[in-house]
Structure formats: C-alpha cells, structure tokens
Amino acid sequence: MDSVHGGWLLPLLSFTFVSSITPGPNNLMLATSGARFGFRPSLPHLLGVPFGFAFLQALCAAGVGAFITALPAAALGLKIAGTAYLVYLAFSLSRGGILPDADAPSASSPLSFWKSALFQFANPKAWFMAVSASATLLPPFKSKPFAILALCAVFCLMCLPCVAFWTAFGAMARRALASRPRLMRVLILALTALTLYTAVAVWI
C-alpha cells in the first residue's frame, strides 16, 4: 500500500536526477549549443530533449524498447549509430570552436526541436535510462497507461531543469570566455574530451 501512495517516487526521482544531470550526449550538446549560440536560441534544442525522451520512455515502458534492445543486431546498431554521432560531434566541436563560424554552415544554427527529439532514439544513454527505468522503476499503479504516464511525467519534470542547467553553463561560458581565446580553447578541449569519453563509455 505504501508503494502505491508514494514509496516509488523517491527512488525514481533519485534515478532521474542522477541520470539527467551527469554528462552525456544531450548535456554536452546543450552546453556546446549554449556556448555557441546563447541560452534563448538553444531553447528549441533544450525542449526537444524531454519531449523526445518521454516518447522513447513510453515505448520502452510499453515493452517495445526491451524487445528492440534484446535483439543483438538492433542493440549493436544503436551503439554504432550513437558512437558515430558522438565522434562526429567531438570532431565538429574541436574544429568549429565555441563561437559560430561563418564558414561552417552546418553549425550556423542550434539544433531544432524535432531534430533534438529524434536524436533521443540514437542516444545510447537515453536508451539505457528508459529501459532501466521501465524494468525497475515503473510506478505500481493498477492502470499501466497511468503508470507509464506518471513515469514519463517524472522524467520530463526532472530532466528539464537538468538540461537547462547545462545550456546555461554553456551560455555563461560564452559570455565569460568570449575575449579569452586561451581559456576558450581549454573549454573546447574539455568538451571534446568528455564527448569522446561518452562515446567510449557506450562500449564499457
């Protein structure tokens, strides 16, 4: 009875906070977007993350995600796609720098809402979070659709301030380091290294 009245909430909040605030593809991309374009222009990218993840979480909780990840070929494909994209991001970041480059049209605008949402389906960390939460943290309500809705709502509410924090961090770095090219280069290298580490961690 206690679990139905809220005993499930604290473990879910703890998991969602830790998994949402720690460095990962979304947070590193948003920090970079905030640094390159500022906080407000990055809002569509920021909002697309919880929206896309909620849809992915709903599919996983309904059983689709566990079925897909149980297929060796599908699981391997997700890892390869996620790793390739992360390596591409690291390469683009190391070449493009923090502030927008007029000679790099592909990096001339922040990621759109829909591209950000769709990226969740190629994000290995998002799959891990969604499958793990569906298997162990689904609220124990009698109605499964309501339990899935509650799970997605908690993830969205916790994810939003976490991704906003990383975007704001990038935006503050943009203002602080705009006139300090050496420190800016250190930030570029740090973000590049973290992105590459995330790509390697997918296989560990």
N, C-alpha and C positions, 0 to 999 in steps of 0.2 A: 504493500500500500504506500509506504514512504517513497519508493522509487517513482510511483506514478505521480505523486504530489511534488516532486522536485528533486529527489535524490539523484536523478540522472543529469541534472543541469550543471552542477559544479564540475564533474569530470569532462563534460562536453565543452564547457567554457574554457577549462584549462587547456584541453587539446586544441581547440580552435585558436586560442590566443597564441600559444607557443608555435603552432604550425603556421600561423598567419604573420607573425611579427619577425620570425627568423629569416635570414637571407635566402632567397630563392629566385627563380626566373622572374616572377611578377614583380617582386620588390626591387630587384636590381634594375629591371627595365624601367620601373617608375622613378627610381632615383635618378637614372640617366635622363629620362624624359623631363623631370623637374629641373635638372641642371641645364639641359639644353634649351628648353622652351619656357620654363616657368610653371608655376602651380596651376593657374587657371587654364592655360591652353592644354594642360595634361589631364583635365577633368574627364573628358570622354574616355581616355585610356583607363583612368582610375576607376570610373564607374563600371566599365565593361568587365573588370576582373570579378567582382562579386556576382554580377549577373550571369556571366558565363559559368562560373564555378557552381552557382546554385543549380543551374540546369544540369551540369555534369554530376553534381551530388545527387540530384533527384533520380537520374538514370542509374547511378550506382546503387542507391538505396532500393530501387525497384528491382534490382538483380541484373540489369544489363551490364553494368560495369564489371561485376565479378565474372560474368560469363565471358566478356571480351578479354579481360586480363588473364583468365585461366587458359586461353589459347596461346600456346608458345609463340606462334608466328605473330599474333597480334601484340603480345607483350613486348616481343623483340622489336617490332615495328615502331611502337610507341617510344621505346628507349632510343632507337636510332634517330627517329624524327626529332625528339626532344634534344638529344645531344647535338645533332647537326645544327639545329636552330640556335642553341646556346653558343656553340663555337662561332657561328656566323655573327651573333650579337657581340661577342668578345672581339672579333676581328674588326667589325664596324666601329665599335667604341674606340679601340686602340688607334684606328686610322682617323676617325672623324673628330675626336676631341670632345670637349664639353659643349661649347657654343656651336650653333648651327653653321654649317659650311655651305656657302653658296654653290660650291662645285659638287655637292653631294645631294642631288635632288631627292633620292630615296630617304634621306634623313632630314628633309626640309620641313616636316610637319610631324606632330605627335601621332601615335597610333590611334586609329579611330575606335569608337565604341564597339563596333561589330567585330573588327579585327582582334581587339583585345579579348572580347568574349569568346571568339572562336579559338584563340590561342590556348585557352584552358584545356582544350581537347588534345593538344600536342605537348602539354606541360606535364612532365613525369611527376613532379611534386604534387600537382593538383590531383592526379590520379591516385597517388599514394594516400593523400589526405581523404579523398572521397571514399575509396574502397575501405580504408581502415575505419573511418567513422561509421560507414554503413554496416560493417561487420560487428562492431563492438559498442557503438555509442548511440544507436538508433533509439529514440525515446520509447519507453514501454507503454505506448497507448494502444487501446483496443483497435482503433482505426489506423491501419497502416498509412493511408494517404495523409491523415492528420499528423502522424509521427514523422513522415518524410517532410511535410511542410514545416514542422517545428524544427527539424534538423537543419533544413536549408535556411530558415529564418535566423537561427542562432549563428550559423556560419556567415551569413551576409552581414549581420549586425556587428560581429566581431572582426570580420575581415576588413570592412570599410575603414574604420579608424587606423588599422594597421597599415594598409596600403597608402592611406592619406599621409601617415607619418613619413613613410619612405619618400613619397613625392615631395613633401615639404622639406625633407632633408636635402634632396637634390636642388630644390629651388633656393634654399638658403645658401647652399654651396655655390650656386650660380652667382648670387649677389656678392658673397664674401670673396670669391676667388677670381672674379672677372678681370681684376687688374693685377693678379698674381699668377703669372703663367707657370712658374715652377711648382707652386702648390697645386695648381690646377692639374698639372701633369701627374703629380702624385695621386690625386683623386682618380684620374683616368686609369692609372695603372692598378690602383686598388680595386676599382670596379671591374676592370678586365680580369684581374686575378680571381676575384670572387665568382665571376661568371664562369670562368674556366673550371674552377673548383666544383661549382654546381654541376657542370657537365660531366665531370669525372665521378662525382658522388652518385650519379644515377646508376652507375655500374657496380657500386660498392654494396 
